[in-house]
Amino acid sequence: MNPVAMALPALVAAGESDPLQAALEALWAAVSTYAARRNEFLADVRRAFPVIDIDRAEGSLA
């Protein structure tokens, strides 16, 4: 599988009108591109976009 060819769908996904759909499709294309190193890539994504604790965030607004 050619990684360059697998990266192309990420560019197409960026043009989606729904931002969530665009982000998920781009993420899927990137995971496909990284293939054997996908776990490393996803760990980087998790560090860059940590899960937000909704309960804690709502408590801070009160």
All heavy atoms as TSV, in Angstrom:
chain	resi	resn	atom	element	x	y	z
A	1	MET	N	N	0.846	-1.174	0.000
A	1	MET	CA	C	0.000	0.000	0.000
A	1	MET	C	C	0.895	1.242	0.000
A	1	MET	O	O	1.775	1.381	0.826
A	1	MET	CB	C	-0.899	-0.047	1.232
A	1	MET	CG	C	-1.903	1.038	1.270
A	1	MET	SD	S	-3.033	0.916	2.692
A	1	MET	CE	C	-3.596	-0.761	2.605
A	2	ASN	N	N	0.648	2.132	-0.909
A	2	ASN	CA	C	1.438	3.356	-1.046
A	2	ASN	C	C	0.932	4.406	-0.046
A	2	ASN	O	O	-0.207	4.862	-0.145
A	2	ASN	CB	C	1.317	3.870	-2.475
A	2	ASN	CG	C	2.158	5.101	-2.726
A	2	ASN	OD1	O	2.615	5.761	-1.805
A	2	ASN	ND2	N	2.348	5.406	-3.988
A	3	PRO	N	N	1.788	4.834	0.920
A	3	PRO	CA	C	1.336	5.803	1.922
A	3	PRO	C	C	0.915	7.144	1.322
A	3	PRO	O	O	-0.001	7.792	1.824
A	3	PRO	CB	C	2.534	5.989	2.842
A	3	PRO	CG	C	3.513	4.959	2.483
A	3	PRO	CD	C	3.133	4.380	1.164
A	4	VAL	N	N	1.568	7.542	0.253
A	4	VAL	CA	C	1.202	8.817	-0.385
A	4	VAL	C	C	-0.209	8.729	-0.942
A	4	VAL	O	O	-1.019	9.650	-0.775
A	4	VAL	CB	C	2.218	9.187	-1.484
A	4	VAL	CG1	C	1.770	10.425	-2.235
A	4	VAL	CG2	C	3.603	9.385	-0.877
A	5	ALA	N	N	-0.528	7.617	-1.562
A	5	ALA	CA	C	-1.876	7.430	-2.111
A	5	ALA	C	C	-2.918	7.378	-0.995
A	5	ALA	O	O	-4.038	7.855	-1.163
A	5	ALA	CB	C	-1.933	6.162	-2.941
A	6	MET	N	N	-2.549	6.823	0.150
A	6	MET	CA	C	-3.492	6.740	1.264
A	6	MET	C	C	-3.693	8.097	1.931
A	6	MET	O	O	-4.692	8.325	2.595
A	6	MET	CB	C	-3.015	5.720	2.292
A	6	MET	CG	C	-3.065	4.290	1.794
A	6	MET	SD	S	-4.681	3.799	1.176
A	6	MET	CE	C	-5.687	3.985	2.628
A	7	ALA	N	N	-2.750	9.012	1.775
A	7	ALA	CA	C	-2.879	10.343	2.377
A	7	ALA	C	C	-3.816	11.231	1.566
A	7	ALA	O	O	-4.400	12.179	2.107
A	7	ALA	CB	C	-1.514	10.998	2.499
A	8	LEU	N	N	-3.983	10.962	0.289
A	8	LEU	CA	C	-4.826	11.783	-0.574
A	8	LEU	C	C	-6.262	11.930	-0.070
A	8	LEU	O	O	-6.811	13.031	-0.095
A	8	LEU	CB	C	-4.800	11.243	-2.001
A	8	LEU	CG	C	-5.497	12.085	-3.048
A	8	LEU	CD1	C	-4.887	13.480	-3.113
A	8	LEU	CD2	C	-5.429	11.414	-4.397
A	9	PRO	N	N	-6.903	10.872	0.447
A	9	PRO	CA	C	-8.265	11.046	0.946
A	9	PRO	C	C	-8.390	12.071	2.083
A	9	PRO	O	O	-9.449	12.654	2.277
A	9	PRO	CB	C	-8.655	9.650	1.433
A	9	PRO	CG	C	-7.812	8.728	0.632
A	9	PRO	CD	C	-6.513	9.457	0.433
A	10	ALA	N	N	-7.320	12.299	2.820
A	10	ALA	CA	C	-7.367	13.311	3.887
A	10	ALA	C	C	-7.607	14.694	3.289
A	10	ALA	O	O	-8.326	15.509	3.877
A	10	ALA	CB	C	-6.077	13.299	4.694
A	11	LEU	N	N	-7.038	14.954	2.143
A	11	LEU	CA	C	-7.255	16.251	1.484
A	11	LEU	C	C	-8.690	16.383	1.003
A	11	LEU	O	O	-9.306	17.441	1.126
A	11	LEU	CB	C	-6.290	16.413	0.313
A	11	LEU	CG	C	-4.813	16.442	0.683
A	11	LEU	CD1	C	-3.960	16.465	-0.576
A	11	LEU	CD2	C	-4.509	17.636	1.562
A	12	VAL	N	N	-9.227	15.305	0.476
A	12	VAL	CA	C	-10.621	15.311	0.016
A	12	VAL	C	C	-11.556	15.482	1.214
A	12	VAL	O	O	-12.518	16.252	1.159
A	12	VAL	CB	C	-10.938	14.012	-0.756
A	12	VAL	CG1	C	-12.410	13.951	-1.125
A	12	VAL	CG2	C	-10.062	13.907	-1.994
A	13	ALA	N	N	-11.249	14.792	2.308
A	13	ALA	CA	C	-12.088	14.867	3.502
A	13	ALA	C	C	-12.153	16.279	4.058
A	13	ALA	O	O	-13.180	16.694	4.600
A	13	ALA	CB	C	-11.566	13.908	4.571
A	14	ALA	N	N	-11.085	17.027	3.929
A	14	ALA	CA	C	-11.054	18.394	4.456
A	14	ALA	C	C	-12.115	19.275	3.808
A	14	ALA	O	O	-12.523	20.283	4.380
A	14	ALA	CB	C	-9.668	19.001	4.254
A	15	GLY	N	N	-12.586	18.896	2.640
A	15	GLY	CA	C	-13.597	19.678	1.938
A	15	GLY	C	C	-15.020	19.357	2.336
A	15	GLY	O	O	-15.964	19.975	1.836
A	16	GLU	N	N	-15.222	18.418	3.245
A	16	GLU	CA	C	-16.571	18.058	3.694
A	16	GLU	C	C	-17.259	19.258	4.341
A	16	GLU	O	O	-16.615	20.052	5.024
A	16	GLU	CB	C	-16.518	16.919	4.711
A	16	GLU	CG	C	-16.182	15.572	4.134
A	16	GLU	CD	C	-17.330	14.972	3.359
A	16	GLU	OE1	O	-18.503	15.254	3.677
A	16	GLU	OE2	O	-17.045	14.221	2.422
A	17	SER	N	N	-18.546	19.377	4.144
A	17	SER	CA	C	-19.284	20.501	4.737
A	17	SER	C	C	-19.483	20.322	6.247
A	17	SER	O	O	-19.581	21.302	6.975
A	17	SER	CB	C	-20.639	20.669	4.051
A	17	SER	OG	O	-21.398	19.486	4.179
A	18	ASP	N	N	-19.522	19.073	6.712
A	18	ASP	CA	C	-19.678	18.792	8.132
A	18	ASP	C	C	-18.283	18.668	8.755
A	18	ASP	O	O	-17.531	17.756	8.414
A	18	ASP	CB	C	-20.461	17.495	8.312
A	18	ASP	CG	C	-20.619	17.082	9.765
A	18	ASP	OD1	O	-20.321	17.898	10.665
A	18	ASP	OD2	O	-21.056	15.939	10.003
A	19	PRO	N	N	-17.910	19.573	9.665
A	19	PRO	CA	C	-16.564	19.546	10.235
A	19	PRO	C	C	-16.224	18.247	10.963
A	19	PRO	O	O	-15.098	17.762	10.872
A	19	PRO	CB	C	-16.552	20.720	11.218
A	19	PRO	CG	C	-17.675	21.592	10.816
A	19	PRO	CD	C	-18.687	20.700	10.159
A	20	LEU	N	N	-17.190	17.658	11.671
A	20	LEU	CA	C	-16.927	16.401	12.366
A	20	LEU	C	C	-16.641	15.291	11.364
A	20	LEU	O	O	-15.698	14.522	11.525
A	20	LEU	CB	C	-18.092	16.018	13.279
A	20	LEU	CG	C	-17.938	14.691	14.014
A	20	LEU	CD1	C	-16.692	14.687	14.897
A	20	LEU	CD2	C	-19.187	14.398	14.830
A	21	GLN	N	N	-17.449	15.220	10.330
A	21	GLN	CA	C	-17.251	14.211	9.278
A	21	GLN	C	C	-15.889	14.407	8.623
A	21	GLN	O	O	-15.158	13.445	8.388
A	21	GLN	CB	C	-18.366	14.309	8.233
A	21	GLN	CG	C	-18.287	13.243	7.168
A	21	GLN	CD	C	-18.637	11.874	7.691
A	21	GLN	OE1	O	-19.442	11.744	8.600
A	21	GLN	NE2	N	-18.039	10.852	7.129
A	22	ALA	N	N	-15.519	15.642	8.353
A	22	ALA	CA	C	-14.217	15.935	7.746
A	22	ALA	C	C	-13.081	15.477	8.650
A	22	ALA	O	O	-12.124	14.851	8.195
A	22	ALA	CB	C	-14.101	17.427	7.453
A	23	ALA	N	N	-13.191	15.774	9.936
A	23	ALA	CA	C	-12.137	15.394	10.878
A	23	ALA	C	C	-12.012	13.882	10.991
A	23	ALA	O	O	-10.896	13.348	10.985
A	23	ALA	CB	C	-12.428	16.004	12.243
A	24	LEU	N	N	-13.136	13.187	11.075
A	24	LEU	CA	C	-13.086	11.733	11.208
A	24	LEU	C	C	-12.544	11.066	9.953
A	24	LEU	O	O	-11.759	10.118	10.030
A	24	LEU	CB	C	-14.471	11.187	11.560
A	24	LEU	CG	C	-14.972	11.577	12.952
A	24	LEU	CD1	C	-16.399	11.096	13.159
A	24	LEU	CD2	C	-14.053	11.057	14.040
A	25	GLU	N	N	-12.942	11.551	8.793
A	25	GLU	CA	C	-12.431	10.983	7.547
A	25	GLU	C	C	-10.940	11.265	7.385
A	25	GLU	O	O	-10.182	10.406	6.928
A	25	GLU	CB	C	-13.224	11.506	6.357
A	25	GLU	CG	C	-14.611	10.899	6.280
A	25	GLU	CD	C	-15.368	11.305	5.036
A	25	GLU	OE1	O	-14.732	11.686	4.028
A	25	GLU	OE2	O	-16.602	11.243	5.069
A	26	ALA	N	N	-10.505	12.459	7.759
A	26	ALA	CA	C	-9.083	12.787	7.686
A	26	ALA	C	C	-8.286	11.921	8.663
A	26	ALA	O	O	-7.188	11.445	8.337
A	26	ALA	CB	C	-8.861	14.264	7.975
A	27	LEU	N	N	-8.841	11.704	9.853
A	27	LEU	CA	C	-8.178	10.852	10.843
A	27	LEU	C	C	-8.066	9.423	10.310
A	27	LEU	O	O	-7.012	8.790	10.429
A	27	LEU	CB	C	-8.946	10.878	12.157
A	27	LEU	CG	C	-8.347	10.061	13.290
A	27	LEU	CD1	C	-6.961	10.577	13.666
A	27	LEU	CD2	C	-9.274	10.097	14.500
A	28	TRP	N	N	-9.139	8.920	9.711
A	28	TRP	CA	C	-9.106	7.567	9.148
A	28	TRP	C	C	-8.056	7.461	8.049
A	28	TRP	O	O	-7.292	6.488	7.997
A	28	TRP	CB	C	-10.486	7.188	8.613
A	28	TRP	CG	C	-10.470	5.836	7.975
A	28	TRP	CD1	C	-10.508	5.543	6.648
A	28	TRP	CD2	C	-10.375	4.579	8.645
A	28	TRP	NE1	N	-10.457	4.187	6.448
A	28	TRP	CE2	C	-10.362	3.576	7.666
A	28	TRP	CE3	C	-10.296	4.207	9.977
A	28	TRP	CZ2	C	-10.282	2.219	7.973
A	28	TRP	CZ3	C	-10.209	2.857	10.283
A	28	TRP	CH2	C	-10.208	1.888	9.283
A	29	ALA	N	N	-7.975	8.453	7.196
A	29	ALA	CA	C	-6.973	8.440	6.127
A	29	ALA	C	C	-5.564	8.464	6.714
A	29	ALA	O	O	-4.666	7.758	6.241
A	29	ALA	CB	C	-7.183	9.630	5.186
A	30	ALA	N	N	-5.374	9.253	7.761
A	30	ALA	CA	C	-4.055	9.324	8.389
A	30	ALA	C	C	-3.695	8.001	9.048
A	30	ALA	O	O	-2.546	7.543	8.944
A	30	ALA	CB	C	-4.024	10.452	9.417
A	31	VAL	N	N	-4.649	7.370	9.710
A	31	VAL	CA	C	-4.395	6.066	10.326
A	31	VAL	C	C	-4.014	5.054	9.251
A	31	VAL	O	O	-3.089	4.258	9.423
A	31	VAL	CB	C	-5.623	5.591	11.135
A	31	VAL	CG1	C	-5.513	4.123	11.513
A	31	VAL	CG2	C	-5.794	6.446	12.380
A	32	SER	N	N	-4.705	5.095	8.119
A	32	SER	CA	C	-4.382	4.192	7.014
A	32	SER	C	C	-2.991	4.484	6.460
A	32	SER	O	O	-2.256	3.570	6.085
A	32	SER	CB	C	-5.416	4.334	5.893
A	32	SER	OG	O	-6.689	3.988	6.373
A	33	THR	N	N	-2.632	5.751	6.422
A	33	THR	CA	C	-1.320	6.145	5.915
A	33	THR	C	C	-0.210	5.643	6.828
A	33	THR	O	O	0.811	5.142	6.364
A	33	THR	CB	C	-1.227	7.681	5.795
A	33	THR	OG1	O	-2.245	8.117	4.890
A	33	THR	CG2	C	0.114	8.118	5.288
A	34	TYR	N	N	-0.407	5.749	8.127
A	34	TYR	CA	C	0.616	5.325	9.085
A	34	TYR	C	C	0.708	3.806	9.200
A	34	TYR	O	O	1.729	3.281	9.620
A	34	TYR	CB	C	0.354	5.951	10.455
A	34	TYR	CG	C	0.989	7.299	10.600
A	34	TYR	CD1	C	0.418	8.417	10.015
A	34	TYR	CD2	C	2.162	7.455	11.312
A	34	TYR	CE1	C	0.997	9.662	10.147
A	34	TYR	CE2	C	2.757	8.696	11.444
A	34	TYR	CZ	C	2.172	9.791	10.861
A	34	TYR	OH	O	2.758	11.018	10.984
A	35	ALA	N	N	-0.342	3.093	8.868
A	35	ALA	CA	C	-0.404	1.631	8.856
A	35	ALA	C	C	0.305	0.992	10.050
A	35	ALA	O	O	-0.261	0.931	11.126
A	35	ALA	CB	C	0.114	1.094	7.539
A	36	ALA	N	N	1.522	0.519	9.878
A	36	ALA	CA	C	2.242	-0.212	10.927
A	36	ALA	C	C	2.519	0.652	12.154
A	36	ALA	O	O	2.673	0.130	13.255
A	36	ALA	CB	C	3.542	-0.770	10.378
A	37	ARG	N	N	2.568	1.970	11.984
A	37	ARG	CA	C	2.854	2.870	13.108
A	37	ARG	C	C	1.589	3.567	13.595
A	37	ARG	O	O	1.656	4.587	14.271
A	37	ARG	CB	C	3.896	3.901	12.676
A	37	ARG	CG	C	5.242	3.270	12.360
A	37	ARG	CD	C	6.259	4.266	11.887
A	37	ARG	NE	N	6.364	5.382	12.817
A	37	ARG	CZ	C	6.760	6.595	12.450
A	37	ARG	NH1	N	7.086	6.843	11.201
A	37	ARG	NH2	N	6.844	7.556	13.334
A	38	ARG	N	N	0.429	2.993	13.296
A	38	ARG	CA	C	-0.829	3.655	13.643
A	38	ARG	C	C	-0.998	3.846	15.146
A	38	ARG	O	O	-1.553	4.838	15.573
A	38	ARG	CB	C	-2.019	2.949	13.033
A	38	ARG	CG	C	-2.338	1.604	13.618
A	38	ARG	CD	C	-3.546	0.962	12.945
A	38	ARG	NE	N	-3.679	-0.411	13.339
A	38	ARG	CZ	C	-3.173	-1.430	12.676
A	38	ARG	NH1	N	-2.497	-1.223	11.565
A	38	ARG	NH2	N	-3.342	-2.657	13.102
A	39	ASN	N	N	-0.518	2.905	15.954
A	39	ASN	CA	C	-0.647	3.053	17.410
A	39	ASN	C	C	0.137	4.267	17.902
A	39	ASN	O	O	-0.331	5.017	18.762
A	39	ASN	CB	C	-0.192	1.795	18.137
A	39	ASN	CG	C	-1.151	0.643	17.918
A	39	ASN	OD1	O	-2.327	0.854	17.620
A	39	ASN	ND2	N	-0.664	-0.571	18.043
A	40	GLU	N	N	1.317	4.464	17.351
A	40	GLU	CA	C	2.128	5.645	17.693
A	40	GLU	C	C	1.415	6.920	17.257
A	40	GLU	O	O	1.346	7.903	17.995
A	40	GLU	CB	C	3.485	5.541	17.013
A	40	GLU	CG	C	4.410	6.686	17.260
A	40	GLU	CD	C	5.707	6.562	16.485
A	40	GLU	OE1	O	6.044	5.459	16.002
A	40	GLU	OE2	O	6.389	7.599	16.358
A	41	PHE	N	N	0.866	6.896	16.047
A	41	PHE	CA	C	0.135	8.059	15.529
A	41	PHE	C	C	-1.072	8.387	16.408
A	41	PHE	O	O	-1.286	9.539	16.793
A	41	PHE	CB	C	-0.317	7.802	14.083
A	41	PHE	CG	C	-1.255	8.841	13.564
A	41	PHE	CD1	C	-0.789	10.092	13.204
A	41	PHE	CD2	C	-2.612	8.583	13.474
A	41	PHE	CE1	C	-1.662	11.071	12.744
A	41	PHE	CE2	C	-3.495	9.549	13.008
A	41	PHE	CZ	C	-3.010	10.801	12.644
A	42	LEU	N	N	-1.855	7.372	16.760
A	42	LEU	CA	C	-3.047	7.609	17.578
A	42	LEU	C	C	-2.678	8.081	18.980
A	42	LEU	O	O	-3.396	8.896	19.570
A	42	LEU	CB	C	-3.912	6.356	17.625
A	42	LEU	CG	C	-4.625	6.032	16.307
A	42	LEU	CD1	C	-5.306	4.675	16.377
A	42	LEU	CD2	C	-5.610	7.118	15.927
A	43	ALA	N	N	-1.562	7.616	19.506
A	43	ALA	CA	C	-1.096	8.110	20.804
A	43	ALA	C	C	-0.763	9.595	20.710
A	43	ALA	O	O	-1.085	10.378	21.613
A	43	ALA	CB	C	0.118	7.315	21.271
A	44	ASP	N	N	-0.148	10.003	19.597
A	44	ASP	CA	C	0.139	11.427	19.380
A	44	ASP	C	C	-1.153	12.236	19.288
A	44	ASP	O	O	-1.238	13.342	19.824
A	44	ASP	CB	C	0.967	11.629	18.111
A	44	ASP	CG	C	2.398	11.149	18.249
A	44	ASP	OD1	O	2.859	10.955	19.400
A	44	ASP	OD2	O	3.053	10.963	17.205
A	45	VAL	N	N	-2.153	11.696	18.605
A	45	VAL	CA	C	-3.449	12.378	18.485
A	45	VAL	C	C	-4.094	12.534	19.856
A	45	VAL	O	O	-4.600	13.607	20.197
A	45	VAL	CB	C	-4.389	11.617	17.518
A	45	VAL	CG1	C	-5.798	12.183	17.573
A	45	VAL	CG2	C	-3.844	11.657	16.099
A	46	ARG	N	N	-4.038	11.472	20.660
A	46	ARG	CA	C	-4.628	11.539	22.007
A	46	ARG	C	C	-3.928	12.584	22.872
A	46	ARG	O	O	-4.570	13.281	23.655
A	46	ARG	CB	C	-4.569	10.171	22.671
A	46	ARG	CG	C	-5.562	9.205	22.091
A	46	ARG	CD	C	-5.542	7.874	22.849
A	46	ARG	NE	N	-6.262	6.878	22.106
A	46	ARG	CZ	C	-5.682	5.920	21.385
A	46	ARG	NH1	N	-4.380	5.797	21.349
A	46	ARG	NH2	N	-6.432	5.062	20.733
A	47	ARG	N	N	-2.611	12.696	22.730
A	47	ARG	CA	C	-1.879	13.717	23.498
A	47	ARG	C	C	-2.253	15.119	23.016
A	47	ARG	O	O	-2.366	16.050	23.805
A	47	ARG	CB	C	-0.375	13.499	23.390
A	47	ARG	CG	C	0.141	12.450	24.350
A	47	ARG	CD	C	1.654	12.445	24.413
A	47	ARG	NE	N	2.284	12.040	23.160
A	47	ARG	CZ	C	2.458	10.789	22.765
A	47	ARG	NH1	N	2.047	9.796	23.536
A	47	ARG	NH2	N	3.047	10.514	21.627
A	48	ALA	N	N	-2.424	15.270	21.715
A	48	ALA	CA	C	-2.748	16.581	21.157
A	48	ALA	C	C	-4.186	16.997	21.464
A	48	ALA	O	O	-4.474	18.189	21.603
A	48	ALA	CB	C	-2.531	16.572	19.643
A	49	PHE	N	N	-5.091	16.022	21.572
A	49	PHE	CA	C	-6.505	16.290	21.824
A	49	PHE	C	C	-6.976	15.457	23.003
A	49	PHE	O	O	-7.694	14.477	22.834
A	49	PHE	CB	C	-7.337	15.968	20.585
A	49	PHE	CG	C	-6.952	16.761	19.384
A	49	PHE	CD1	C	-6.087	16.232	18.431
A	49	PHE	CD2	C	-7.423	18.044	19.207
A	49	PHE	CE1	C	-5.712	16.961	17.325
A	49	PHE	CE2	C	-7.056	18.784	18.110
A	49	PHE	CZ	C	-6.197	18.255	17.159
A	50	PRO	N	N	-6.593	15.822	24.228
A	50	PRO	CA	C	-6.977	15.021	25.389
A	50	PRO	C	C	-8.487	15.051	25.609
A	50	PRO	O	O	-9.165	16.004	25.242
A	50	PRO	CB	C	-6.242	15.685	26.544
A	50	PRO	CG	C	-5.968	17.072	26.079
A	50	PRO	CD	C	-5.830	17.000	24.585
A	51	VAL	N	N	-8.974	14.018	26.223
A	51	VAL	CA	C	-10.398	13.916	26.543
A	51	VAL	C	C	-10.722	14.963	27.595
A	51	VAL	O	O	-9.992	15.145	28.562
A	51	VAL	CB	C	-10.746	12.507	27.056
A	51	VAL	CG1	C	-12.193	12.436	27.489
A	51	VAL	CG2	C	-10.438	11.480	26.000
A	52	ILE	N	N	-11.825	15.625	27.402
A	52	ILE	CA	C	-12.257	16.651	28.343
A	52	ILE	C	C	-13.226	16.009	29.326
A	52	ILE	O	O	-14.153	15.314	28.929
A	52	ILE	CB	C	-12.947	17.819	27.616
A	52	ILE	CG1	C	-11.962	18.484	26.671
A	52	ILE	CG2	C	-13.531	18.812	28.592
A	52	ILE	CD1	C	-12.580	19.500	25.757
A	53	ASP	N	N	-12.999	16.226	30.597
A	53	ASP	CA	C	-13.902	15.723	31.632
A	53	ASP	C	C	-15.102	16.668	31.695
A	53	ASP	O	O	-15.020	17.746	32.276
A	53	ASP	CB	C	-13.170	15.655	32.965
A	53	ASP	CG	C	-14.026	15.039	34.056
A	53	ASP	OD1	O	-15.255	14.936	33.885
A	53	ASP	OD2	O	-13.444	14.660	35.075
A	54	ILE	N	N	-16.211	16.265	31.082
A	54	ILE	CA	C	-17.396	17.129	30.968
A	54	ILE	C	C	-17.930	17.514	32.341
A	54	ILE	O	O	-18.281	18.652	32.580
A	54	ILE	CB	C	-18.499	16.428	30.142
A	54	ILE	CG1	C	-18.011	16.167	28.725
A	54	ILE	CG2	C	-19.778	17.257	30.138
A	54	ILE	CD1	C	-17.653	17.409	27.935
A	55	ASP	N	N	-17.996	16.555	33.266
A	55	ASP	CA	C	-18.529	16.856	34.602
A	55	ASP	C	C	-17.686	17.922	35.293
A	55	ASP	O	O	-18.217	18.845	35.906
A	55	ASP	CB	C	-18.576	15.588	35.460
A	55	ASP	CG	C	-19.585	14.573	34.939
A	55	ASP	OD1	O	-20.585	15.030	34.324
A	55	ASP	OD2	O	-19.377	13.381	35.125
A	56	ARG	N	N	-16.387	17.809	35.195
A	56	ARG	CA	C	-15.499	18.777	35.830
A	56	ARG	C	C	-15.635	20.143	35.133
A	56	ARG	O	O	-15.674	21.178	35.779
A	56	ARG	CB	C	-14.057	18.316	35.756
A	56	ARG	CG	C	-13.135	19.189	36.560
A	56	ARG	CD	C	-11.719	18.716	36.532
A	56	ARG	NE	N	-11.651	17.325	36.994
A	56	ARG	CZ	C	-10.575	16.575	36.900
A	56	ARG	NH1	N	-9.480	17.057	36.377
A	56	ARG	NH2	N	-10.592	15.334	37.336
A	57	ALA	N	N	-15.744	20.140	33.818
A	57	ALA	CA	C	-15.877	21.396	33.084
A	57	ALA	C	C	-17.185	22.086	33.435
A	57	ALA	O	O	-17.221	23.294	33.625
A	57	ALA	CB	C	-15.804	21.132	31.581
A	58	GLU	N	N	-18.282	21.322	33.559
A	58	GLU	CA	C	-19.570	21.920	33.907
A	58	GLU	C	C	-19.537	22.471	35.322
A	58	GLU	O	O	-20.091	23.522	35.598
A	58	GLU	CB	C	-20.689	20.895	33.763
A	58	GLU	CG	C	-21.003	20.570	32.310
A	58	GLU	CD	C	-22.035	19.459	32.178
A	58	GLU	OE1	O	-22.455	18.885	33.194
A	58	GLU	OE2	O	-22.425	19.184	31.036
A	59	GLY	N	N	-18.860	21.782	36.241
A	59	GLY	CA	C	-18.758	22.237	37.621
A	59	GLY	C	C	-18.013	23.550	37.736
A	59	GLY	O	O	-18.314	24.384	38.584
A	60	SER	N	N	-17.046	23.778	36.837
A	60	SER	CA	C	-16.261	25.003	36.912
A	60	SER	C	C	-17.035	26.218	36.386
A	60	SER	O	O	-16.680	27.334	36.647
A	60	SER	CB	C	-14.946	24.836	36.132
A	60	SER	OG	O	-15.210	24.712	34.755
A	61	LEU	N	N	-18.096	25.949	35.630
A	61	LEU	CA	C	-18.894	27.049	35.085
A	61	LEU	C	C	-19.914	27.573	36.086
A	61	LEU	O	O	-20.425	28.666	35.946
A	61	LEU	CB	C	-19.622	26.583	33.813
A	61	LEU	CG	C	-18.741	26.218	32.631
A	61	LEU	CD1	C	-19.593	25.693	31.488
A	61	LEU	CD2	C	-17.918	27.412	32.171
A	62	ALA	N	N	-20.229	26.782	37.091
A	62	ALA	CA	C	-21.280	27.172	38.048
A	62	ALA	C	C	-20.802	28.203	39.034
A	62	ALA	O	O	-19.695	28.465	39.267
A	62	ALA	CB	C	-21.764	25.934	38.797
